[in-house]
Amino acid sequence: MLAKNFSQTIDIQLVEDLAKKSGFVQRSSKLSVRDFLEMLMFGNLQSAGASLNDFCAYLSEEQGFSISKQGIDERFNKEAVDFLKSLLSTELEKKIQVNLSSSDGQHFNSLRVKDFTRWNLLANCSTKYKGYGGNQGVSAAMVSIQYEYDLLTGKIIDLSVNSGTRNDHKDSMELKENINKNDLVIRDLGYISRSFIENVIKKEAYFLNRLPPQLGVYQVKDKQRTVNFKDIVQTMNRKKIDHLDQEVLVGDKQYHRCRMIVTKVPDHIYSKRMALAKRRAKDKGYSVSNEYKSRARLNVYLTNVDNKKMSTQMVVKLYKARWQVELIFKVWKSLGKVNALSKMKVERFECQLMAKLIWLVTNWKMFFVVNSWMYSTSQNNMCSLWKFFKQTLRKPLLLRDMLWRNASIEKWLYSTFQKANQNLRLERKKGKTPFYDIFNQFQLLT
């Protein structure tokens, strides 16, 4: 299975065709397009930010030829960026031939989670990657990456690089057409608006998200009356219940029936929320409203999945699956070093970032196949993303050798699968629900 998936990864003929099409390759050069790509993908892994000297050393040691720093630096241009962007886009379009779900998907076609990460850049990047500029140490340059994937198939739906000032709501509206019938879309507060919810319903898809503060919800019996969260808190306290599941209306001129699931948060979470709210209110010269004080005691979820398809408890558990994206970002930054900073021209930054993303996407596909194998063969356990990438970085050139130097894929497979259950298993942590438990319950729904 993995051999079949892997054989379709980064074909060298495709690489050369894309390089010519982008204008990156126009004539023969000492530094070939394969050497350039290999240098960026594998000469940039062991340090926080590879220097031109590091690249020169890699080419000398691994490829057996010398080239000056200036010679390498000249290759970082607009055409190189266009080439690497097109290669990343091509790799994203390739499907992984596995599916964690064993069902026919009669309720949900996909389980989509999305979030973003961003970090400051040096000021010379501000012309292309705008930041918020100079406040409290925030740089004038910042990059943001939007990432969305399907938890069932591992397919990456969106991986886009933008200015740090691009907000989630704009992203949500610009990409609204890629939502399909029976998709279940899980997103953070920043992506959610009335327009987003209406679009998901129009597409005959499903959403599951927290209720944004700015979004009004109305009582089913009286469209003019908003839901009173102070009353909800009092009701839950009086009845001594820890959750509430009820129908509400969302909309303006046209109302849509949705489920609102409310759970109480522990006192320490409430105190933390209130401390943050009071700090922000003081900075901006206003006081915290009674409405906010009531809502701060609650987690409020909104979904259009009816209770025959998904229980109250499952709604709350499944929303936690969104944190899988946070784990991916942690791997990107802590292990993949995508946010490493050093002084360089914008085109070089873009080339190095794109190459790292290509490396991460390639290994992600390998991870997902190993994960699928473990899930199907080891009592529904799963592979740890963190452990998998740490193992990959212990032998960073093995991927290169399998891609372009005819190293045995089968040998890697045997070595990985033999040790997977022992060394790569996702461990159960005290007080936390492991993702495979959530996924096992979701399987029963689809």
C-alpha positions as CSV (number, residue, x, y, z in Angstrom):
1,M,0.0,0.0,0.0
2,L,2.7,2.5,1.0
3,A,4.9,1.5,-1.9
4,K,2.0,2.3,-4.3
5,N,1.4,5.7,-2.6
6,F,5.1,6.5,-2.5
7,S,5.8,5.6,-6.1
8,Q,3.6,8.6,-7.1
9,T,5.6,11.1,-4.9
10,I,7.8,13.8,-6.4
11,D,8.4,12.3,-9.8
12,I,11.7,13.8,-11.2
13,Q,10.3,14.1,-14.7
14,L,7.4,16.1,-13.3
15,V,9.9,18.3,-11.3
16,E,11.8,19.1,-14.5
17,D,8.6,19.9,-16.5
18,L,7.4,22.2,-13.8
19,A,10.8,23.9,-13.6
20,K,10.7,24.6,-17.3
21,K,7.1,25.8,-17.3
22,S,7.8,28.3,-14.5
23,G,10.9,29.6,-16.3
24,F,13.2,28.5,-13.5
25,V,15.1,26.3,-16.0
26,Q,15.9,27.9,-19.3
27,R,19.2,26.3,-20.1
28,S,21.6,23.8,-18.7
29,S,23.2,24.8,-15.4
30,K,25.8,23.4,-13.0
31,L,23.1,23.4,-10.3
32,S,20.4,21.2,-11.8
33,V,16.8,21.5,-10.7
34,R,17.0,18.2,-8.9
35,D,20.1,19.3,-7.0
36,F,18.4,22.6,-6.1
37,L,15.3,20.8,-4.8
38,E,17.3,18.2,-2.9
39,M,19.5,20.9,-1.4
40,L,16.5,22.8,-0.1
41,M,14.6,19.8,1.1
42,F,17.4,17.9,2.8
43,G,20.2,20.4,3.4
44,N,17.9,22.5,5.5
45,L,16.7,20.0,8.1
46,Q,19.4,19.8,10.8
47,S,19.6,23.5,11.7
48,A,17.1,26.2,12.6
49,G,17.9,28.2,9.5
50,A,20.3,26.9,6.9
51,S,22.9,29.4,5.6
52,L,24.3,29.7,2.1
53,N,27.4,28.1,3.4
54,D,25.4,25.1,4.7
55,F,23.9,24.7,1.2
56,C,27.4,24.8,-0.4
57,A,28.6,22.2,2.1
58,Y,25.7,19.9,1.4
59,L,26.2,20.1,-2.4
60,S,29.9,19.4,-1.9
61,E,29.5,16.5,0.4
62,E,26.4,14.9,-1.1
63,Q,26.6,15.7,-4.8
64,G,30.3,16.0,-5.2
65,F,30.6,19.5,-6.8
66,S,31.4,23.0,-5.5
67,I,29.5,26.2,-6.2
68,S,29.8,29.6,-4.7
69,K,27.4,31.2,-2.2
70,Q,26.7,33.9,-4.9
71,G,25.9,31.1,-7.4
72,I,23.3,29.6,-5.1
73,D,21.9,33.0,-4.0
74,E,21.2,33.9,-7.6
75,R,19.0,30.9,-8.0
76,F,16.6,32.3,-5.4
77,N,14.4,34.3,-7.7
78,K,10.7,34.7,-8.6
79,E,10.9,31.8,-11.1
80,A,12.3,29.5,-8.3
81,V,9.4,30.5,-6.1
82,D,6.8,29.9,-8.8
83,F,8.4,26.5,-9.5
84,L,8.3,25.4,-5.9
85,K,4.7,26.7,-5.4
86,S,3.6,24.7,-8.5
87,L,5.3,21.6,-7.2
88,L,3.7,21.9,-3.7
89,S,0.3,22.4,-5.4
90,T,0.9,19.3,-7.5
91,E,1.8,17.2,-4.5
92,L,-1.3,18.4,-2.6
93,E,-3.5,17.2,-5.5
94,K,-2.3,13.7,-5.3
95,K,-4.6,11.5,-3.2
96,I,-3.5,9.0,-0.6
97,Q,-5.0,5.6,-1.4
98,V,-6.1,4.8,2.1
99,N,-9.1,5.7,4.3
100,L,-9.3,5.4,8.1
101,S,-13.0,5.0,7.9
102,S,-14.4,1.5,7.2
103,S,-17.9,2.8,6.6
104,D,-19.7,3.8,3.5
105,G,-20.1,7.4,4.7
106,Q,-23.9,7.5,4.6
107,H,-23.9,10.5,7.0
108,F,-20.6,12.2,6.5
109,N,-18.4,12.3,3.4
110,S,-15.4,13.8,5.1
111,L,-14.3,15.1,8.5
112,R,-12.6,18.4,7.8
113,V,-10.6,20.3,10.4
114,K,-9.0,23.7,9.7
115,D,-6.8,26.2,11.6
116,F,-4.0,28.6,10.9
117,T,-0.5,29.4,12.3
118,R,1.6,32.5,11.9
119,W,4.9,34.0,12.9
120,N,6.9,37.2,12.6
121,L,9.4,37.7,9.8
122,L,12.2,40.1,9.4
123,A,11.2,43.6,8.3
124,N,12.6,43.2,4.7
125,C,9.7,40.7,4.0
126,S,7.0,43.3,4.8
127,T,6.4,44.2,1.1
128,K,4.9,40.7,0.5
129,Y,4.0,39.5,4.0
130,K,2.4,42.3,6.0
131,G,2.4,42.2,9.8
132,Y,0.7,44.5,12.3
133,G,3.8,46.6,12.6
134,G,5.7,47.7,15.7
135,N,3.2,47.2,18.5
136,Q,4.5,45.2,21.5
137,G,7.3,43.7,19.6
138,V,5.1,42.6,16.7
139,S,7.0,42.8,13.4
140,A,6.0,44.8,10.3
141,A,6.3,41.4,8.5
142,M,4.4,38.3,9.3
143,V,3.4,35.1,7.5
144,S,0.3,33.1,8.0
145,I,-0.4,29.5,6.8
146,Q,-3.9,28.2,6.5
147,Y,-4.2,24.4,6.8
148,E,-7.2,22.1,6.4
149,Y,-7.3,18.3,6.0
150,D,-9.7,15.4,6.1
151,L,-9.3,13.3,9.2
152,L,-10.7,10.3,7.3
153,T,-8.5,10.2,4.3
154,G,-5.5,12.4,5.2
155,K,-6.2,14.5,2.1
156,I,-4.9,18.0,2.5
157,I,-7.7,20.3,1.4
158,D,-5.9,23.7,1.9
159,L,-2.4,24.6,2.5
160,S,-1.9,28.3,1.6
161,V,0.7,30.9,2.5
162,N,-0.5,34.5,3.1
163,S,0.3,37.7,4.8
164,G,0.0,37.6,8.6
165,T,-2.8,40.2,8.5
166,R,-5.2,38.0,6.4
167,N,-8.0,37.1,8.8
168,D,-9.8,33.8,9.1
169,H,-13.2,35.2,8.1
170,K,-11.9,36.4,4.8
171,D,-10.3,33.0,4.2
172,S,-13.6,31.3,5.1
173,M,-15.6,33.3,2.6
174,E,-13.1,33.1,-0.3
175,L,-12.9,29.3,-0.1
176,K,-16.6,28.7,0.6
177,E,-17.1,26.9,-2.8
178,N,-14.8,23.9,-1.9
179,I,-17.3,22.6,0.7
180,N,-19.2,19.6,-0.6
181,K,-22.4,17.8,0.3
182,N,-22.2,15.7,3.5
183,D,-18.8,17.2,4.5
184,L,-18.6,17.8,8.3
185,V,-16.6,21.0,8.8
186,I,-15.0,21.7,12.2
187,R,-13.4,25.2,12.6
188,D,-12.3,27.7,15.2
189,L,-14.3,30.8,16.2
190,G,-12.5,33.1,13.8
191,Y,-13.8,31.4,10.7
192,I,-17.4,31.4,11.8
193,S,-20.1,33.9,10.8
194,R,-23.7,33.9,9.8
195,S,-22.6,33.8,6.1
196,F,-20.4,30.8,6.7
197,I,-23.2,28.9,8.4
198,E,-25.7,29.7,5.7
199,N,-23.2,28.6,3.0
200,V,-22.6,25.2,4.7
201,I,-26.4,24.6,4.9
202,K,-26.8,25.7,1.3
203,K,-24.2,23.1,0.3
204,E,-26.1,20.4,2.2
205,A,-23.1,19.9,4.4
206,Y,-22.6,20.0,8.2
207,F,-20.8,22.4,10.6
208,L,-19.6,22.0,14.2
209,N,-18.1,24.9,15.9
210,R,-18.1,27.0,19.0
211,L,-20.5,29.9,19.1
212,P,-18.8,33.2,18.3
213,P,-19.6,36.1,20.6
214,Q,-20.9,38.3,17.8
215,L,-23.3,35.7,16.4
216,G,-26.8,36.0,17.8
217,V,-29.0,32.9,18.5
218,Y,-32.7,33.2,18.9
219,Q,-35.4,31.2,20.6
220,V,-37.4,28.8,18.5
221,K,-40.7,29.9,20.0
222,D,-40.0,33.6,19.5
223,K,-37.6,34.7,16.8
224,Q,-37.3,38.2,18.3
225,R,-35.9,37.0,21.6
226,T,-32.2,36.0,21.8
227,V,-31.1,33.1,24.0
228,N,-30.4,34.4,27.5
229,F,-27.2,32.7,28.8
230,K,-27.7,34.0,32.3
231,D,-31.0,32.0,32.4
232,I,-29.2,29.0,31.1
233,V,-26.5,29.1,33.8
234,Q,-29.2,29.5,36.5
235,T,-31.2,26.6,35.0
236,M,-28.2,24.3,34.9
237,N,-27.3,25.2,38.5
238,R,-30.8,24.7,39.7
239,K,-31.2,21.3,37.9
240,K,-27.6,20.3,38.7
241,I,-26.9,19.3,35.2
242,D,-23.5,19.8,33.4
243,H,-24.8,20.1,29.8
244,L,-27.8,21.3,27.8
245,D,-28.8,20.4,24.3
246,Q,-31.6,22.5,22.6
247,E,-32.8,23.8,19.3
248,V,-32.1,27.5,18.4
249,L,-32.5,29.8,15.4
250,V,-29.6,31.4,13.6
251,G,-29.9,34.0,10.9
252,D,-31.3,37.5,10.1
253,K,-34.2,37.6,7.6
254,Q,-34.0,33.9,7.0
255,Y,-33.6,31.7,10.1
256,H,-32.0,28.3,10.3
257,R,-32.7,25.7,13.0
258,C,-29.5,24.5,14.7
259,R,-28.5,22.6,17.8
260,M,-26.9,24.5,20.6
261,I,-25.0,22.3,23.0
262,V,-23.9,24.0,26.3
263,T,-21.5,22.6,28.8
264,K,-20.2,24.2,32.1
265,V,-16.5,24.9,32.4
266,P,-14.5,24.3,35.6
267,D,-14.1,27.3,37.9
268,H,-10.4,27.7,37.1
269,I,-11.2,28.1,33.4
270,Y,-13.9,30.6,34.2
271,S,-11.5,32.6,36.3
272,K,-8.9,32.6,33.5
273,R,-11.4,33.8,31.0
274,M,-12.6,36.6,33.2
275,A,-9.0,37.7,34.1
276,L,-8.2,38.0,30.4
277,A,-11.5,39.8,29.6
278,K,-11.0,42.3,32.4
279,R,-7.4,43.0,31.2
280,R,-8.6,43.6,27.6
281,A,-11.5,45.8,28.8
282,K,-9.2,47.9,30.9
283,D,-6.8,48.5,28.0
284,K,-9.7,49.6,25.8
285,G,-11.6,51.6,28.4
286,Y,-14.8,49.6,28.8
287,S,-16.2,47.2,31.4
288,V,-17.1,43.5,31.0
289,S,-20.8,43.0,30.3
290,N,-23.1,40.7,32.3
291,E,-23.8,38.8,29.1
292,Y,-20.1,38.0,28.7
293,K,-19.8,37.0,32.4
294,S,-22.6,34.4,31.9
295,R,-21.2,33.1,28.6
296,A,-17.7,32.8,30.2
297,R,-19.0,30.1,32.4
298,L,-20.0,28.0,29.4
299,N,-18.6,26.3,26.3
300,V,-21.3,26.8,23.7
301,Y,-21.3,24.6,20.5
302,L,-23.4,25.1,17.4
303,T,-24.1,22.4,14.8
304,N,-26.7,21.4,12.2
305,V,-26.1,17.7,12.8
306,D,-29.3,16.4,14.4
307,N,-29.3,14.3,17.6
308,K,-30.2,11.1,15.8
309,K,-26.9,11.2,14.0
310,M,-24.7,12.5,16.8
311,S,-25.2,12.5,20.6
312,T,-24.5,15.5,22.8
313,Q,-21.4,13.8,24.3
314,M,-20.1,13.0,20.8
315,V,-20.5,16.7,19.6
316,V,-18.3,17.8,22.5
317,K,-15.7,15.1,21.9
318,L,-15.6,15.5,18.2
319,Y,-14.9,19.2,18.4
320,K,-11.7,18.3,20.2
321,A,-10.5,16.7,17.0
322,R,-9.7,20.2,15.8
323,W,-6.7,20.1,18.1
324,Q,-5.1,17.6,15.6
325,V,-4.2,20.6,13.5
326,E,-2.5,22.3,16.5
327,L,-0.4,19.1,16.9
328,I,0.6,19.3,13.2
329,F,1.6,23.0,13.6
330,K,3.7,21.9,16.6
331,V,5.5,19.3,14.5
332,W,6.0,21.9,11.7
333,K,7.6,24.4,14.1
334,S,9.4,22.3,16.7
335,L,10.7,19.6,14.3
336,G,10.3,21.0,10.8
337,K,11.6,24.4,11.8
338,V,9.3,26.2,9.4
339,N,9.4,29.3,11.5
340,A,13.2,29.6,11.8
341,L,14.4,33.2,11.3
342,S,17.6,34.4,9.7
343,K,18.3,37.4,7.5
344,M,17.8,36.6,3.8
345,K,16.0,38.1,0.8
346,V,12.3,37.4,0.4
347,E,12.7,35.0,-2.5
348,R,15.1,32.8,-0.6
349,F,12.7,32.8,2.4
350,E,9.9,31.7,0.2
351,C,11.9,29.0,-1.5
352,Q,13.1,27.5,1.8
353,L,9.6,27.6,3.2
354,M,8.0,26.0,0.2
355,A,10.7,23.2,0.2
356,K,10.0,22.6,3.9
357,L,6.3,22.3,3.2
358,I,7.0,19.9,0.4
359,W,9.1,17.8,2.8
360,L,6.4,17.9,5.4
361,V,3.6,17.0,3.0
362,T,5.6,14.1,1.6
363,N,6.3,12.7,5.1
364,W,2.6,13.4,6.0
365,K,1.5,11.0,3.3
366,M,3.9,8.3,4.6
367,F,2.7,8.9,8.2
368,F,-1.0,8.6,7.2
369,V,-0.4,5.3,5.5
370,V,1.5,4.0,8.6
371,N,-1.3,5.4,10.8
372,S,-4.0,3.6,8.7
373,W,-2.1,0.3,8.9
374,M,-1.7,0.6,12.7
375,Y,-5.4,1.5,13.2
376,S,-6.5,-1.5,11.2
377,T,-4.0,-4.1,12.7
378,S,-3.4,-3.1,16.3
379,Q,-6.8,-3.0,18.1
380,N,-7.7,0.4,16.7
381,N,-4.6,2.2,18.1
382,M,-2.9,4.9,16.1
383,C,0.6,6.2,15.2
384,S,1.9,9.2,17.1
385,L,2.6,12.1,14.6
386,W,5.3,13.5,16.9
387,K,7.1,10.1,17.2
388,F,6.9,9.5,13.5
389,F,8.5,12.8,12.5
390,K,11.2,12.4,15.2
391,Q,12.0,9.0,13.8
392,T,12.1,10.5,10.2
393,L,14.5,13.2,11.3
394,R,16.9,10.7,12.9
395,K,17.6,9.4,9.4
396,P,16.8,12.5,7.3
397,L,18.4,11.3,4.0
398,L,16.5,8.1,3.9
399,L,13.6,9.8,2.2
400,R,15.9,11.4,-0.3
401,D,17.5,8.1,-1.2
402,M,14.1,6.5,-1.7
403,L,12.9,9.4,-3.9
404,W,15.9,9.7,-6.2
405,R,18.6,7.2,-5.4
406,N,16.8,3.9,-5.8
407,A,16.9,3.0,-2.2
408,S,14.6,0.1,-1.3
409,I,11.1,1.2,-0.2
410,E,10.4,-2.3,1.0
411,K,13.4,-2.2,3.4
412,W,12.1,1.0,4.9
413,L,8.6,-0.5,5.1
414,Y,9.8,-3.5,6.9
415,S,11.9,-1.5,9.4
416,T,9.1,1.0,10.1
417,F,6.2,-1.5,10.4
418,Q,8.3,-3.9,12.5
419,K,8.9,-1.2,15.1
420,A,5.7,0.8,14.7
421,N,3.5,-0.8,17.4
422,Q,6.4,-0.6,19.9
423,N,8.0,2.7,19.1
424,L,5.4,4.8,17.3
425,R,2.2,4.0,19.2
426,L,0.0,7.0,20.3
427,E,0.1,6.8,24.1
428,R,-2.9,7.4,26.3
429,K,-2.3,10.4,28.7
430,K,-3.9,10.8,32.0
431,G,-6.9,13.2,31.9
432,K,-7.0,13.3,28.1
433,T,-9.1,11.5,25.6
434,P,-6.8,10.1,22.9
435,F,-7.9,10.8,19.3
436,Y,-8.4,7.1,18.5
437,D,-11.1,6.9,21.1
438,I,-12.9,9.9,19.6
439,F,-12.4,8.4,16.1
440,N,-13.7,4.9,17.1
441,Q,-16.9,6.5,18.3
442,F,-17.2,8.7,15.2
443,Q,-16.9,5.5,13.1
444,L,-20.2,4.3,14.5
445,L,-21.9,7.4,13.2
446,T,-20.7,7.3,9.6
